[in-house]
Amino acid sequence: MMTTADELDNLFNPIQEWGYNQAATPLGIGVGHINPNKGLIFDADRDDYVNFLCVLNLTQKQIRAIIISPYNCSNPSSDLNYPSFIAFFNGNGTKTVQFQRTLTNVGSGKSSYMVRLESMQGFKVSVVPERLVFR
């Protein structure tokens, strides 16, 4: 679930592909740089981010530059609790992938959010529930 996203960085230039000197493709940036509604937060802690970094095939030196304290890569995961999703397909047949996200409402007590989907051709995407209500 996402409220807004930008394809431009904070200097109004196209978001760059990490490690390359060129504009990122939609595959590289997903829906873009996230500008989340300040009323919703995606619950993720330090270990969630470490597990995500570990799955990116970074070197120990690169991870240490980001995670200064000791870390453990025994549970790498590309499923970060974030408003974007990563799924790998081999192109053979049909595959079903499910994702779960945990959100916390830190905005006004009474809030409602509706799903808006823009899926790629050849993909069937659904979100349950279609409406998220905080009372």
C-alpha positions as CSV (number, residue, x, y, z in Angstrom):
1,M,0.0,0.0,0.0
2,M,1.4,3.3,-1.0
3,T,0.0,6.8,-1.1
4,T,2.5,8.6,-3.4
5,A,5.8,8.0,-5.1
6,D,8.2,10.1,-7.1
7,E,10.5,9.1,-10.0
8,L,12.7,12.1,-9.2
9,D,15.2,12.5,-6.3
10,N,15.4,15.4,-3.9
11,L,17.3,17.4,-6.5
12,F,14.5,16.8,-9.1
13,N,16.8,14.5,-11.2
14,P,15.8,10.9,-12.2
15,I,16.6,8.4,-9.5
16,Q,19.9,6.7,-10.3
17,E,20.5,3.0,-10.5
18,W,22.6,2.1,-7.5
19,G,26.2,1.3,-8.6
20,Y,25.7,2.6,-12.1
21,N,25.9,6.1,-13.5
22,Q,22.5,6.1,-15.3
23,A,18.8,6.6,-14.6
24,A,17.2,3.7,-12.9
25,T,14.6,1.6,-14.8
26,P,11.1,0.9,-13.4
27,L,12.5,-2.6,-12.5
28,G,15.3,-0.9,-10.5
29,I,13.1,1.6,-8.6
30,G,9.7,-0.1,-8.6
31,V,7.1,2.6,-8.2
32,G,9.7,5.3,-7.4
33,H,10.9,7.2,-4.4
34,I,8.3,6.8,-1.6
35,N,6.5,9.8,-0.3
36,P,4.4,8.0,2.3
37,N,1.3,9.5,4.0
38,K,2.6,10.6,7.3
39,G,-0.3,8.9,9.0
40,L,0.9,5.4,8.0
41,I,4.2,3.7,8.9
42,F,5.5,0.4,7.8
43,D,6.8,-1.5,10.8
44,A,10.4,-2.6,10.3
45,D,13.3,-2.8,12.7
46,R,17.1,-2.9,12.3
47,D,17.2,-6.7,11.7
48,D,14.6,-6.4,8.9
49,Y,16.9,-4.0,7.1
50,V,20.0,-6.1,7.8
51,N,18.3,-9.2,6.4
52,F,17.4,-7.2,3.3
53,L,21.0,-5.9,2.8
54,C,22.3,-9.5,3.2
55,V,20.2,-10.7,0.3
56,L,21.6,-8.0,-2.1
57,N,24.9,-9.8,-2.4
58,L,26.8,-6.9,-0.9
59,T,30.3,-7.4,0.4
60,Q,31.0,-7.5,4.1
61,K,32.8,-4.2,3.7
62,Q,29.7,-2.6,2.1
63,I,27.3,-3.9,4.7
64,R,29.7,-2.7,7.5
65,A,29.6,0.8,6.0
66,I,25.9,0.8,6.4
67,I,25.5,-1.3,9.6
68,I,28.2,-0.1,11.9
69,S,27.4,-2.4,14.8
70,P,27.8,-6.2,14.6
71,Y,25.3,-8.0,12.3
72,N,24.3,-11.5,11.3
73,C,23.4,-12.6,7.7
74,S,22.0,-16.0,8.7
75,N,18.5,-15.0,7.7
76,P,18.6,-13.0,4.5
77,S,15.3,-12.0,3.1
78,S,14.1,-9.8,0.2
79,D,10.7,-9.5,1.8
80,L,11.2,-6.2,3.6
81,N,8.1,-4.8,5.3
82,Y,8.0,-1.9,2.9
83,P,5.4,-0.5,0.5
84,S,7.1,-2.3,-2.5
85,F,7.5,-5.9,-3.3
86,I,10.2,-8.1,-4.9
87,A,9.2,-11.3,-6.6
88,F,11.4,-13.5,-8.8
89,F,9.9,-15.5,-11.8
90,N,11.6,-17.9,-14.1
91,G,9.2,-17.4,-16.9
92,N,7.9,-21.0,-16.9
93,G,4.2,-21.3,-16.1
94,T,2.1,-19.7,-13.5
95,K,3.4,-18.7,-10.1
96,T,1.6,-17.3,-7.1
97,V,3.4,-15.1,-4.6
98,Q,1.9,-13.7,-1.5
99,F,3.1,-10.8,0.6
100,Q,2.1,-9.5,4.0
101,R,2.7,-6.0,5.3
102,T,2.2,-4.6,8.8
103,L,1.1,-1.0,9.1
104,T,0.6,1.3,12.1
105,N,-1.6,4.4,12.0
106,V,0.1,7.3,13.6
107,G,-2.2,9.9,12.1
108,S,-5.7,10.9,13.1
109,G,-7.6,8.2,15.0
110,K,-10.3,7.9,12.2
111,S,-8.6,7.2,8.9
112,S,-9.5,5.2,5.8
113,Y,-7.2,4.1,2.9
114,M,-8.4,2.6,-0.4
115,V,-6.3,0.4,-2.7
116,R,-5.4,1.6,-6.1
117,L,-3.6,-1.0,-8.3
118,E,-1.5,-0.5,-11.4
119,S,-0.2,-3.9,-12.4
120,M,1.9,-4.9,-15.3
121,Q,0.5,-6.7,-18.4
122,G,0.4,-10.4,-17.8
123,F,0.2,-10.1,-14.0
124,K,-2.9,-10.5,-11.8
125,V,-2.6,-8.5,-8.6
126,S,-5.0,-8.3,-5.7
127,V,-4.9,-6.7,-2.3
128,V,-6.8,-7.9,0.8
129,P,-8.4,-5.9,2.3
130,E,-9.2,-3.4,-0.4
131,R,-10.0,-0.8,2.2
132,L,-8.0,-0.2,5.4
133,V,-9.9,1.5,8.2
134,F,-8.7,2.8,11.5
135,R,-11.3,3.9,14.0
